[in-house]
Amino acid sequence: MSHQSDSKQETATSNRRELIQTAAALTFIGLAGESASSCQSIPKAGKSLGSRIRGIQHFGVTVQNMNRAFEFYTEVLGGTEVMRDGDFHGEPIHNTLMLHEEIGAKQQHVNPHTVGVADLRRGAQRLDVRFVQFDNLVVELLQYRDQEQPEGSGSSFAPPHERTSPAFPSSTHICFYIKDDTNFDQFIHDLETESARRGMNNVRANRTVVSATDSERLKAPLDANTNKIKQGKSNGWSLMYCKGPEGEQLEFVQVLGPVKQTFDGSLEKRRQMLGRA
């Protein structure tokens, strides 16, 4: 029995030694891993985040009426459909899109619905998307709808934002690049006319002159349709802000003269820097 006890004690000691050695090895591996991770977090030459970005793939707009928005971006502005998909719901897509706002709602002890968290997790709401291609950018239209609402023309999960001023922080806009040989003033006129013909009376472009009413805005002279900058660093830049059919903020620009050279030169320098020339 004594021999067996000694044997058991030696075995236990050996096991403890192996555990200690294993723990030490794991600790070393962990420290080495942390060190390697720290080294990897330091960008190497030519491996910066910017060098790994191909460009802007798309700009997303959440809409209230999918069919109306799709008609505007394809038939009025001339984009072409890339693809459409929909009825997205479930745990992964819910967390992918809604987790930040959901955590915030829990921290504030409020119903997530009150801060716009659609219940994609259980499928009470669904997400539909359509992609519209322009020459150098894709616009993604997104509609969040209740499960029983039809895709495209059904009511949306939430109302549009009440505050539409582009001066609010986190406001965004889509900017369309007008061709050099286009009469920009006439383009704005035709945009509003065509949109109104389709019943999209909320497509409204600003003017460069004071207008107390919408009627006055429409009666402004044609050359008030665009803001043409003729001095300073932006010399040659023309622009106008316009609301889209969903209340989204749009901008249209034409870039000519000195400022065009500035942007073209900047793009060329970037390509050379990234080795993409």
Backbone as CSV, one residue per row, in Angstrom:
resi,resn,N_x,N_y,N_z,CA_x,CA_y,CA_z,C_x,C_y,C_z
1,MET,0.844,-1.202,0.000,0.000,0.000,0.000,0.880,1.254,0.000
2,SER,2.014,1.173,0.791,2.914,2.322,0.879,3.529,2.616,-0.471
3,HIS,3.911,1.538,-1.180,4.505,1.713,-2.501,3.491,2.336,-3.462
4,GLN,2.253,1.850,-3.340,1.200,2.399,-4.208,0.951,3.867,-3.883
5,SER,1.013,4.240,-2.580,0.810,5.631,-2.193,1.915,6.508,-2.754
6,ASP,3.192,5.974,-2.625,4.311,6.744,-3.170,4.156,6.937,-4.662
7,SER,3.698,5.866,-5.302,3.515,5.940,-6.761,2.451,6.963,-7.122
8,LYS,1.351,6.944,-6.356,0.275,7.900,-6.626,0.762,9.330,-6.394
9,GLN,1.597,9.528,-5.324,2.098,10.858,-5.009,3.010,11.359,-6.118
10,GLU,3.886,10.439,-6.621,4.781,10.822,-7.711,3.979,11.202,-8.960
11,THR,2.899,10.428,-9.213,2.063,10.700,-10.386,1.391,12.060,-10.261
12,ALA,0.863,12.361,-9.036,0.196,13.639,-8.805,1.186,14.788,-8.971
13,THR,2.427,14.581,-8.409,3.454,15.621,-8.545,3.807,15.855,-9.995
14,SER,3.910,14.763,-10.739,4.225,14.863,-12.164,3.119,15.599,-12.919
15,ASN,1.872,15.267,-12.537,0.734,15.924,-13.202,0.736,17.423,-12.916
16,ARG,1.031,17.764,-11.635,1.067,19.187,-11.287,2.169,19.901,-12.059
17,ARG,3.322,19.216,-12.179,4.437,19.806,-12.905,4.061,20.054,-14.364
18,GLU,3.370,19.076,-14.935,2.952,19.223,-16.333,1.953,20.380,-16.489
19,LEU,1.046,20.507,-15.500,0.068,21.596,-15.558,0.754,22.954,-15.478
20,ILE,1.739,23.049,-14.536,2.474,24.304,-14.370,3.233,24.639,-15.651
21,GLN,3.898,23.628,-16.229,4.650,23.860,-17.456,3.733,24.278,-18.604
22,THR,2.568,23.623,-18.661,1.596,23.961,-19.710,1.088,25.385,-19.544
23,ALA,0.765,25.747,-18.285,0.279,27.097,-18.009,1.328,28.141,-18.373
24,ALA,2.595,27.830,-18.027,3.674,28.760,-18.357,3.809,28.916,-19.861
25,ALA,3.694,27.788,-20.554,3.804,27.833,-22.017,2.671,28.648,-22.622
26,LEU,1.458,28.436,-22.089,0.311,29.187,-22.615,0.457,30.673,-22.340
27,THR,0.962,30.994,-21.141,1.191,32.398,-20.803,2.180,33.029,-21.760
28,PHE,3.257,32.316,-22.064,4.268,32.818,-22.986,3.674,33.011,-24.376
29,ILE,2.889,32.009,-24.801,2.250,32.111,-26.115,1.320,33.301,-26.168
30,GLY,0.567,33.505,-25.055,-0.355,34.636,-24.995,0.376,35.953,-25.089
31,LEU,1.483,36.073,-24.329,2.259,37.300,-24.376,2.869,37.507,-25.747
32,ALA,3.344,36.422,-26.328,3.925,36.517,-27.668,2.871,36.932,-28.673
33,GLY,1.651,36.368,-28.473,0.553,36.717,-29.375,0.184,38.170,-29.268
34,GLU,0.145,38.675,-28.013,-0.170,40.087,-27.813,0.885,40.967,-28.449
35,SER,2.159,40.537,-28.292,3.239,41.315,-28.882,3.130,41.324,-30.394
36,ALA,2.831,40.148,-30.959,2.697,40.047,-32.413,1.522,40.861,-32.891
37,SER,0.442,40.801,-32.095,-0.750,41.571,-32.463,-0.453,43.055,-32.453
38,SER,0.322,43.486,-31.432,0.673,44.896,-31.347,1.501,45.309,-32.545
39,CYS,2.416,44.434,-32.932,3.247,44.734,-34.093,2.410,44.799,-35.359
40,GLN,1.446,43.875,-35.465,0.609,43.840,-36.653,-0.280,45.064,-36.741
41,SER,-0.612,45.677,-35.587,-1.496,46.830,-35.599,-0.801,48.071,-36.134
42,ILE,0.530,48.047,-36.210,1.277,49.164,-36.753,1.349,48.999,-38.265
43,PRO,0.744,49.902,-39.031,0.748,49.757,-40.490,2.158,49.736,-41.043
44,LYS,2.418,48.789,-41.923,3.690,48.735,-42.606,3.609,49.580,-43.868
45,ALA,4.750,49.872,-44.444,4.774,50.680,-45.658,3.937,50.017,-46.745
46,GLY,3.014,50.796,-47.313,2.176,50.257,-48.378,1.016,49.427,-47.886
47,LYS,0.866,49.295,-46.566,-0.205,48.466,-46.017,-1.153,49.294,-45.147
48,SER,-1.233,50.576,-45.387,-2.141,51.419,-44.616,-3.582,51.071,-44.941
49,LEU,-4.501,51.533,-44.113,-5.917,51.279,-44.374,-6.326,51.831,-45.728
50,GLY,-5.834,53.036,-46.052,-6.196,53.652,-47.317,-5.776,52.841,-48.517
51,SER,-4.634,52.163,-48.414,-4.143,51.382,-49.544,-4.960,50.117,-49.757
52,ARG,-5.789,49.777,-48.769,-6.621,48.569,-48.888,-8.060,48.880,-49.277
53,ILE,-8.366,50.169,-49.464,-9.716,50.556,-49.860,-9.746,50.789,-51.355
54,ARG,-10.687,50.154,-52.021,-10.792,50.263,-53.476,-11.486,51.552,-53.900
55,GLY,-12.401,52.033,-53.068,-13.140,53.241,-53.383,-14.500,53.182,-52.720
56,ILE,-15.366,54.146,-53.048,-16.725,54.139,-52.508,-17.589,53.265,-53.412
57,GLN,-18.230,52.240,-52.832,-19.012,51.304,-53.633,-20.435,51.778,-53.825
58,HIS,-21.066,52.251,-52.755,-22.432,52.742,-52.901,-22.777,53.731,-51.802
59,PHE,-23.866,54.450,-52.020,-24.408,55.365,-51.024,-25.838,54.924,-50.764
60,GLY,-26.181,54.731,-49.498,-27.500,54.188,-49.156,-28.488,55.253,-48.726
61,VAL,-29.743,55.092,-49.133,-30.820,55.989,-48.744,-32.003,55.152,-48.262
62,THR,-32.416,55.357,-47.014,-33.604,54.688,-46.506,-34.822,55.483,-46.949
63,VAL,-35.765,54.809,-47.617,-36.896,55.509,-48.240,-38.209,55.088,-47.594
64,GLN,-39.229,55.901,-47.827,-40.555,55.578,-47.328,-41.377,54.829,-48.371
65,ASN,-41.153,55.148,-49.643,-41.870,54.495,-50.733,-40.843,53.998,-51.741
66,MET,-40.597,52.702,-51.750,-39.553,52.125,-52.592,-39.821,52.351,-54.076
67,ASN,-41.049,52.103,-54.503,-41.356,52.238,-55.922,-41.165,53.671,-56.408
68,ARG,-41.587,54.632,-55.607,-41.437,56.037,-55.984,-39.964,56.420,-56.076
69,ALA,-39.182,56.029,-55.076,-37.757,56.352,-55.079,-37.056,55.682,-56.251
70,PHE,-37.405,54.438,-56.512,-36.784,53.701,-57.615,-37.093,54.370,-58.955
71,GLU,-38.326,54.832,-59.125,-38.710,55.530,-60.356,-37.893,56.804,-60.533
72,PHE,-37.686,57.537,-59.451,-36.928,58.780,-59.528,-35.481,58.525,-59.939
73,TYR,-34.823,57.574,-59.289,-33.400,57.356,-59.549,-33.136,56.651,-60.877
74,THR,-34.108,55.899,-61.367,-33.913,55.218,-62.645,-34.501,55.996,-63.817
75,GLU,-35.773,56.390,-63.717,-36.441,57.008,-64.859,-36.213,58.511,-64.954
76,VAL,-36.078,59.197,-63.824,-35.831,60.638,-63.861,-34.342,60.917,-64.005
77,LEU,-33.514,60.337,-63.122,-32.078,60.604,-63.164,-31.311,59.647,-64.067
78,GLY,-31.960,58.593,-64.550,-31.336,57.755,-65.569,-30.417,56.659,-65.094
79,GLY,-30.473,56.290,-63.824,-29.674,55.166,-63.354,-30.244,53.847,-63.855
80,THR,-29.476,52.804,-63.758,-29.931,51.482,-64.193,-29.908,50.516,-63.016
81,GLU,-30.898,49.652,-62.976,-30.984,48.703,-61.869,-29.871,47.662,-61.950
82,VAL,-29.227,47.450,-60.828,-28.209,46.407,-60.718,-28.862,45.109,-60.261
83,MET,-29.569,45.188,-59.146,-30.248,44.018,-58.581,-31.179,44.492,-57.487
84,ARG,-32.068,43.607,-57.085,-32.926,43.873,-55.935,-33.024,42.599,-55.109
85,ASP,-33.190,42.770,-53.838,-33.330,41.640,-52.933,-34.212,42.115,-51.784
86,GLY,-34.669,41.188,-50.966,-35.548,41.659,-49.910,-36.000,40.606,-48.931
87,ASP,-36.917,41.037,-48.081,-37.467,40.216,-47.008,-36.386,39.791,-46.030
88,PHE,-35.366,40.628,-45.884,-34.284,40.308,-44.957,-34.777,40.401,-43.520
89,HIS,-34.514,39.363,-42.739,-34.827,39.364,-41.318,-34.057,38.223,-40.665
90,GLY,-34.032,38.222,-39.343,-33.310,37.194,-38.609,-32.240,37.795,-37.714
91,GLU,-31.663,36.954,-36.874,-30.693,37.399,-35.871,-29.461,38.072,-36.467
92,PRO,-28.761,37.442,-37.433,-27.524,38.062,-37.932,-27.739,39.437,-38.562
93,ILE,-28.756,39.585,-39.428,-28.964,40.869,-40.094,-29.457,41.920,-39.095
94,HIS,-30.244,41.502,-38.109,-30.709,42.443,-37.090,-29.520,43.024,-36.330
95,ASN,-28.641,42.155,-35.861,-27.488,42.623,-35.098,-26.542,43.446,-35.966
96,THR,-26.387,43.038,-37.224,-25.505,43.756,-38.136,-25.938,45.202,-38.313
97,LEU,-27.254,45.426,-38.411,-27.775,46.755,-38.716,-28.233,47.541,-37.491
98,MET,-28.693,46.871,-36.457,-29.407,47.559,-35.384,-28.733,47.519,-34.014
99,LEU,-27.611,46.820,-33.876,-27.053,46.560,-32.557,-26.688,47.848,-31.809
100,HIS,-26.062,48.798,-32.476,-25.639,50.034,-31.808,-26.831,50.773,-31.205
101,GLU,-27.879,50.964,-32.004,-29.061,51.673,-31.522,-29.800,50.865,-30.452
102,GLU,-29.794,49.549,-30.581,-30.468,48.700,-29.603,-29.783,48.790,-28.240
103,ILE,-28.466,48.766,-28.241,-27.719,48.911,-26.989,-28.006,50.275,-26.369
104,GLY,-28.039,51.306,-27.199,-28.326,52.645,-26.701,-29.703,52.738,-26.080
105,ALA,-30.697,52.081,-26.703,-32.055,52.094,-26.165,-32.104,51.406,-24.798
106,LYS,-31.389,50.296,-24.662,-31.358,49.587,-23.387,-30.712,50.433,-22.306
107,GLN,-29.666,51.140,-22.668,-28.980,51.995,-21.697,-29.866,53.153,-21.253
108,GLN,-30.739,53.608,-22.155,-31.649,54.714,-21.834,-32.977,54.226,-21.248
109,HIS,-33.150,52.905,-21.208,-34.372,52.293,-20.676,-35.603,52.756,-21.459
110,VAL,-35.487,52.706,-22.796,-36.612,53.072,-23.654,-36.906,51.923,-24.609
111,ASN,-38.115,51.914,-25.130,-38.495,50.917,-26.122,-37.665,51.131,-27.381
112,PRO,-36.967,50.101,-27.865,-36.126,50.277,-29.058,-36.881,50.845,-30.256
113,HIS,-38.185,50.533,-30.351,-38.969,51.050,-31.476,-38.984,52.577,-31.499
114,THR,-38.921,53.200,-30.322,-39.017,54.663,-30.260,-37.781,55.349,-30.822
115,VAL,-36.685,54.619,-30.976,-35.483,55.195,-31.566,-35.187,54.567,-32.923
116,GLY,-36.224,53.968,-33.511,-36.104,53.471,-34.883,-35.498,52.100,-35.041
117,VAL,-35.478,51.298,-33.999,-34.937,49.939,-34.113,-36.028,49.011,-34.646
118,ALA,-35.909,48.646,-35.893,-36.854,47.708,-36.496,-36.584,46.305,-35.961
119,ASP,-37.642,45.545,-35.726,-37.481,44.199,-35.172,-37.264,43.197,-36.302
120,LEU,-36.044,43.223,-36.846,-35.681,42.238,-37.862,-35.381,40.885,-37.223
121,ARG,-35.026,40.906,-35.958,-34.652,39.666,-35.270,-35.778,38.644,-35.318
122,ARG,-36.979,39.059,-34.934,-38.129,38.146,-34.928,-38.959,38.244,-36.196
123,GLY,-38.574,39.139,-37.097,-39.264,39.219,-38.380,-40.504,40.075,-38.386
124,ALA,-40.750,40.842,-37.310,-41.905,41.735,-37.297,-41.757,42.783,-38.390
125,GLN,-40.507,43.188,-38.649,-40.202,44.071,-39.767,-39.260,43.362,-40.738
126,ARG,-39.293,43.806,-41.987,-38.448,43.235,-43.024,-37.715,44.363,-43.759
127,LEU,-36.594,44.025,-44.366,-35.807,44.995,-45.117,-35.732,44.583,-46.579
128,ASP,-36.053,45.531,-47.468,-35.921,45.325,-48.911,-34.886,46.304,-49.448
129,VAL,-34.133,45.886,-50.457,-33.109,46.756,-51.036,-33.147,46.681,-52.557
130,ARG,-32.787,47.789,-53.186,-32.588,47.842,-54.630,-31.353,48.690,-54.898
131,PHE,-30.529,48.242,-55.840,-29.306,48.955,-56.185,-29.447,49.582,-57.569
132,VAL,-29.075,50.857,-57.659,-29.168,51.601,-58.915,-27.770,52.087,-59.297
133,GLN,-27.347,51.746,-60.519,-25.995,52.056,-60.969,-25.932,53.380,-61.731
134,PHE,-24.982,54.234,-61.327,-24.594,55.393,-62.108,-23.155,55.166,-62.549
135,ASP,-22.599,56.060,-63.324,-21.287,55.797,-63.927,-20.212,55.473,-62.902
136,ASN,-20.182,56.212,-61.796,-19.077,56.028,-60.848,-19.540,55.746,-59.426
137,LEU,-20.821,55.448,-59.254,-21.339,55.187,-57.912,-22.644,54.419,-58.000
138,VAL,-22.890,53.585,-57.019,-24.163,52.868,-56.911,-24.960,53.479,-55.764
139,VAL,-26.238,53.717,-55.994,-27.143,54.172,-54.944,-27.972,52.978,-54.483
140,GLU,-27.962,52.721,-53.190,-28.768,51.636,-52.624,-30.004,52.234,-51.963
141,LEU,-31.168,51.775,-52.374,-32.422,52.188,-51.758,-32.841,51.109,-50.775
142,LEU,-33.171,51.523,-49.539,-33.562,50.581,-48.503,-34.935,50.955,-47.971
143,GLN,-35.778,49.966,-47.792,-37.081,50.208,-47.172,-37.308,49.192,-46.054
144,TYR,-37.562,49.719,-44.856,-37.930,48.883,-43.714,-39.448,48.915,-43.609
145,ARG,-40.086,47.759,-43.656,-41.549,47.682,-43.648,-42.005,46.630,-42.646
146,ASP,-43.250,46.759,-42.197,-43.824,45.723,-41.355,-44.021,44.452,-42.176
147,GLN,-44.012,43.346,-41.493,-44.059,42.043,-42.164,-45.233,41.923,-43.129
148,GLU,-46.398,42.451,-42.743,-47.590,42.268,-43.565,-47.693,43.265,-44.720
149,GLN,-46.787,44.247,-44.752,-46.821,45.234,-45.825,-46.169,44.676,-47.091
150,PRO,-46.737,44.975,-48.268,-46.149,44.473,-49.513,-44.841,45.168,-49.857
151,GLU,-43.957,44.462,-50.502,-42.683,45.030,-50.936,-42.930,46.087,-52.005
152,GLY,-42.204,47.197,-51.908,-42.274,48.224,-52.941,-43.222,49.357,-52.641
153,SER,-44.499,49.043,-52.475,-45.505,50.097,-52.314,-46.119,50.139,-50.920
154,GLY,-45.720,49.237,-50.042,-46.291,49.195,-48.701,-45.797,50.320,-47.817
155,SER,-46.489,50.536,-46.700,-46.082,51.566,-45.741,-44.781,51.165,-45.055
156,SER,-43.976,52.172,-44.737,-42.702,51.923,-44.088,-42.861,51.783,-42.586
157,PHE,-41.841,51.220,-41.966,-41.848,50.971,-40.529,-41.893,52.264,-39.727
158,ALA,-41.202,53.302,-40.208,-41.089,54.544,-39.440,-41.321,55.744,-40.341
159,PRO,-41.733,56.869,-39.755,-41.917,58.087,-40.546,-40.574,58.708,-40.892
160,PRO,-40.533,59.601,-41.881,-39.274,60.279,-42.212,-38.885,61.258,-41.119
161,HIS,-37.620,61.654,-41.111,-37.157,62.632,-40.135,-37.914,63.937,-40.294
162,GLU,-38.264,64.548,-39.176,-38.947,65.835,-39.235,-37.979,66.967,-39.561
163,ARG,-36.747,66.837,-39.133,-35.749,67.878,-39.361,-34.948,67.540,-40.618
164,THR,-35.007,68.434,-41.589,-34.390,68.134,-42.876,-33.217,69.036,-43.223
165,SER,-32.881,69.987,-42.354,-31.798,70.909,-42.678,-30.461,70.177,-42.779
166,PRO,-29.690,70.448,-43.838,-28.368,69.817,-43.962,-27.354,70.347,-42.953
167,ALA,-27.758,71.359,-42.169,-26.839,71.915,-41.173,-26.746,71.056,-39.914
168,PHE,-27.682,70.113,-39.739,-27.632,69.253,-38.558,-26.456,68.289,-38.661
169,PRO,-25.675,68.121,-37.576,-24.597,67.133,-37.586,-25.128,65.740,-37.904
170,SER,-24.347,64.984,-38.619,-24.627,63.622,-39.107,-25.551,63.622,-40.309
171,SER,-25.983,64.809,-40.783,-26.756,64.857,-42.024,-25.854,64.467,-43.189
172,THR,-26.426,63.818,-44.176,-25.657,63.402,-45.344,-26.378,63.831,-46.613
173,HIS,-25.671,63.781,-47.723,-26.299,64.074,-49.001,-25.610,63.291,-50.108
174,ILE,-26.335,63.083,-51.186,-25.775,62.447,-52.379,-25.497,63.549,-53.389
175,CYS,-24.311,63.549,-53.952,-23.944,64.566,-54.928,-23.789,63.936,-56.307
176,PHE,-24.508,64.479,-57.285,-24.423,64.026,-58.671,-23.572,64.995,-59.481
177,TYR,-22.718,64.423,-60.320,-21.755,65.177,-61.112,-22.357,65.457,-62.486
178,ILE,-22.593,66.737,-62.790,-23.183,67.130,-64.062,-22.081,67.268,-65.123
179,LYS,-22.339,66.774,-66.322,-21.349,66.814,-67.402,-20.964,68.248,-67.757
180,ASP,-19.729,68.397,-68.247,-19.168,69.718,-68.515,-19.977,70.515,-69.536
181,ASP,-20.527,69.836,-70.544,-21.202,70.549,-71.628,-22.704,70.730,-71.378
182,THR,-23.161,70.489,-70.173,-24.581,70.606,-69.830,-24.903,72.015,-69.350
183,ASN,-26.028,72.558,-69.795,-26.530,73.819,-69.250,-27.118,73.510,-67.878
184,PHE,-26.393,73.868,-66.847,-26.750,73.477,-65.485,-28.080,74.095,-65.055
185,ASP,-28.291,75.361,-65.370,-29.543,76.018,-65.012,-30.737,75.293,-65.629
186,GLN,-30.613,74.930,-66.886,-31.698,74.240,-67.574,-31.907,72.841,-67.002
187,PHE,-30.813,72.213,-66.576,-30.924,70.878,-65.979,-31.810,70.911,-64.743
188,ILE,-31.595,71.895,-63.870,-32.392,72.011,-62.651,-33.859,72.243,-63.000
189,HIS,-34.112,73.099,-63.978,-35.489,73.356,-64.421,-36.143,72.071,-64.925
190,ASP,-35.426,71.332,-65.754,-35.982,70.103,-66.330,-36.175,69.027,-65.273
191,LEU,-35.298,68.993,-64.288,-35.420,68.029,-63.198,-36.722,68.240,-62.432
192,GLU,-36.995,69.473,-62.071,-38.225,69.760,-61.334,-39.462,69.523,-62.205
193,THR,-39.382,69.886,-63.462,-40.522,69.720,-64.365,-40.869,68.251,-64.556
194,GLU,-39.855,67.444,-64.801,-40.091,66.016,-65.007,-40.580,65.345,-63.727
195,SER,-40.038,65.730,-62.607,-40.467,65.151,-61.335,-41.921,65.515,-61.050
196,ALA,-42.283,66.777,-61.286,-43.661,67.223,-61.059,-44.619,66.486,-61.981
197,ARG,-44.184,66.231,-63.212,-45.029,65.495,-64.162,-45.364,64.104,-63.645
198,ARG,-44.490,63.549,-62.855,-44.685,62.215,-62.290,-45.347,62.274,-60.918
199,GLY,-45.766,63.454,-60.487,-46.418,63.597,-59.194,-45.458,63.725,-58.036
200,MET,-44.163,63.898,-58.327,-43.152,64.034,-57.279,-42.928,65.511,-56.980
201,ASN,-43.950,66.175,-56.465,-43.876,67.614,-56.228,-42.952,67.997,-55.083
202,ASN,-42.519,67.008,-54.308,-41.595,67.291,-53.221,-40.138,67.308,-53.693
203,VAL,-39.888,67.072,-54.992,-38.545,67.252,-55.549,-38.377,68.741,-55.818
204,ARG,-37.674,69.412,-54.933,-37.580,70.867,-54.983,-36.127,71.318,-54.858
205,ALA,-35.694,72.077,-55.840,-34.348,72.632,-55.808,-34.389,74.038,-55.234
206,ASN,-33.356,74.400,-54.519,-33.253,75.757,-54.006,-32.957,76.737,-55.136
207,ARG,-32.914,78.019,-54.812,-32.534,79.067,-55.749,-31.484,79.940,-55.074
208,THR,-30.800,80.741,-55.861,-29.769,81.610,-55.290,-30.344,82.947,-54.830
209,VAL,-31.640,83.166,-55.026,-32.286,84.418,-54.620,-33.300,84.131,-53.525
210,VAL,-33.630,85.137,-52.741,-34.583,84.992,-51.648,-35.967,84.678,-52.203
211,SER,-36.625,83.703,-51.603,-38.002,83.356,-51.976,-38.788,83.132,-50.693
212,ALA,-39.863,83.904,-50.521,-40.667,83.799,-49.305,-41.625,82.628,-49.366
213,THR,-42.010,82.212,-50.565,-42.944,81.101,-50.744,-42.425,80.177,-51.837
214,ASP,-43.013,78.995,-51.898,-42.613,78.056,-52.941,-42.972,78.592,-54.325
215,SER,-44.071,79.347,-54.400,-44.469,79.941,-55.674,-43.419,80.937,-56.149
216,GLU,-42.890,81.750,-55.246,-41.839,82.696,-55.599,-40.579,81.968,-56.050
217,ARG,-40.275,80.864,-55.369,-39.087,80.085,-55.746,-39.194,79.623,-57.197
218,LEU,-40.361,79.125,-57.577,-40.555,78.623,-58.941,-40.524,79.732,-59.984
219,LYS,-40.838,80.968,-59.571,-40.857,82.097,-60.506,-39.503,82.786,-60.618
220,ALA,-38.513,82.320,-59.875,-37.188,82.934,-59.931,-36.607,82.773,-61.332
221,PRO,-35.763,83.698,-61.781,-35.178,83.594,-63.117,-34.319,82.340,-63.266
222,LEU,-34.166,81.895,-64.503,-33.462,80.648,-64.776,-32.028,80.672,-64.251
223,ASP,-31.366,81.831,-64.339,-29.968,81.882,-63.912,-29.805,81.861,-62.391
224,ALA,-30.945,81.787,-61.658,-30.884,81.637,-60.198,-30.929,80.166,-59.792
225,ASN,-30.927,79.279,-60.778,-31.048,77.844,-60.487,-29.759,77.220,-59.981
226,THR,-28.634,77.863,-60.222,-27.361,77.298,-59.759,-26.470,78.397,-59.200
227,ASN,-25.645,78.024,-58.244,-24.690,78.935,-57.620,-23.343,78.733,-58.299
228,LYS,-22.932,79.707,-59.081,-21.683,79.614,-59.848,-20.594,80.397,-59.131
229,ILE,-19.599,79.698,-58.620,-18.498,80.327,-57.892,-17.404,80.712,-58.885
230,LYS,-16.999,81.970,-58.861,-16.066,82.477,-59.870,-14.799,83.073,-59.279
231,GLN,-14.530,82.801,-58.036,-13.319,83.318,-57.415,-12.861,82.390,-56.299
232,GLY,-11.637,82.611,-55.847,-11.104,81.795,-54.761,-10.728,80.395,-55.211
233,LYS,-10.492,79.532,-54.242,-10.066,78.165,-54.541,-11.149,77.341,-55.232
234,SER,-12.429,77.749,-55.077,-13.538,77.001,-55.688,-13.950,77.584,-57.038
235,ASN,-13.117,78.426,-57.615,-13.412,79.040,-58.906,-13.690,77.968,-59.970
236,GLY,-14.897,78.016,-60.547,-15.289,77.032,-61.547,-16.277,75.996,-61.028
237,TRP,-16.564,76.065,-59.724,-17.487,75.112,-59.097,-18.900,75.693,-59.118
238,SER,-19.858,74.936,-59.628,-21.271,75.327,-59.601,-22.042,74.264,-58.847
239,LEU,-23.049,74.688,-58.087,-23.785,73.722,-57.276,-25.210,74.171,-57.028
240,MET,-26.042,73.217,-56.659,-27.382,73.496,-56.159,-27.832,72.337,-55.292
241,TYR,-28.479,72.668,-54.183,-29.064,71.664,-53.297,-30.525,71.441,-53.686
242,CYS,-30.957,70.200,-53.531,-32.310,69.831,-53.954,-32.804,68.687,-53.069
243,LYS,-34.084,68.712,-52.711,-34.665,67.588,-51.974,-35.137,66.524,-52.970
244,GLY,-34.867,65.255,-52.631,-35.328,64.157,-53.459,-36.747,63.767,-53.101
245,PRO,-37.312,62.774,-53.775,-38.706,62.394,-53.556,-38.987,61.845,-52.168
246,GLU,-37.964,61.371,-51.475,-38.142,60.821,-50.131,-37.727,61.815,-49.050
247,GLY,-37.461,63.052,-49.463,-36.978,64.052,-48.520,-35.471,64.008,-48.338
248,GLU,-34.786,63.114,-49.053,-33.340,63.012,-48.940,-32.671,64.246,-49.537
249,GLN,-31.520,64.581,-48.997,-30.785,65.754,-49.479,-29.903,65.369,-50.654
250,LEU,-30.125,66.036,-51.789,-29.317,65.823,-52.982,-28.521,67.086,-53.279
251,GLU,-27.423,66.900,-53.962,-26.651,68.022,-54.483,-26.283,67.706,-55.922
252,PHE,-26.281,68.719,-56.760,-25.819,68.585,-58.137,-24.684,69.583,-58.324
253,VAL,-23.585,69.123,-58.915,-22.438,70.007,-59.109,-21.910,69.884,-60.530
254,GLN,-21.312,70.966,-60.973,-20.568,70.996,-62.227,-19.204,71.584,-61.898
255,VAL,-18.140,70.916,-62.293,-16.794,71.312,-61.888,-15.971,71.636,-63.133
256,LEU,-15.661,72.903,-63.308,-14.937,73.369,-64.485,-13.758,74.245,-64.062
257,GLY,-12.948,74.654,-65.032,-11.903,75.648,-64.796,-10.858,75.248,-63.774
258,PRO,-10.366,76.227,-62.996,-9.273,75.980,-62.046,-9.582,74.885,-61.020
259,VAL,-10.799,74.854,-60.495,-11.096,73.865,-59.465,-11.112,72.450,-60.041
260,LYS,-11.471,72.304,-61.293,-11.423,70.994,-61.940,-9.984,70.495,-62.022
261,GLN,-9.061,71.413,-62.352,-7.646,71.057,-62.397,-7.143,70.637,-61.024
262,THR,-7.651,71.311,-59.987,-7.254,70.970,-58.622,-7.660,69.547,-58.272
263,PHE,-8.911,69.198,-58.572,-9.402,67.856,-58.247,-8.749,66.786,-59.118
264,ASP,-8.573,67.076,-60.401,-7.921,66.105,-61.288,-6.483,65.866,-60.852
265,GLY,-5.797,66.939,-60.447,-4.421,66.796,-59.991,-4.321,66.007,-58.701
266,SER,-5.288,66.218,-57.802,-5.298,65.487,-56.538,-5.507,63.994,-56.771
267,LEU,-6.404,63.670,-57.702,-6.662,62.260,-58.013,-5.425,61.598,-58.599
268,GLU,-4.735,62.299,-59.461,-3.529,61.746,-60.069,-2.455,61.505,-59.016
269,LYS,-2.285,62.446,-58.088,-1.299,62.285,-57.018,-1.638,61.091,-56.136
270,ARG,-2.933,60.911,-55.848,-3.340,59.776,-55.017,-3.041,58.456,-55.721
271,ARG,-3.325,58.400,-56.996,-3.055,57.169,-57.746,-1.568,56.839,-57.741
272,GLN,-0.753,57.855,-57.892,0.678,57.631,-57.871,1.133,57.183,-56.477
273,MET,0.569,57.787,-55.445,0.923,57.445,-54.068,0.591,55.993,-53.760
274,LEU,-0.552,55.550,-54.263,-1.002,54.184,-53.977,-0.515,53.180,-55.019
275,GLY,0.250,53.648,-55.981,0.770,52.740,-56.990,-0.279,52.233,-57.943
276,ARG,-1.300,53.063,-58.207,-2.367,52.628,-59.091,-2.375,53.374,-60.420
277,ALA,-1.354,54.162,-60.652,-1.335,54.968,-61.874,-1.246,54.084,-63.107
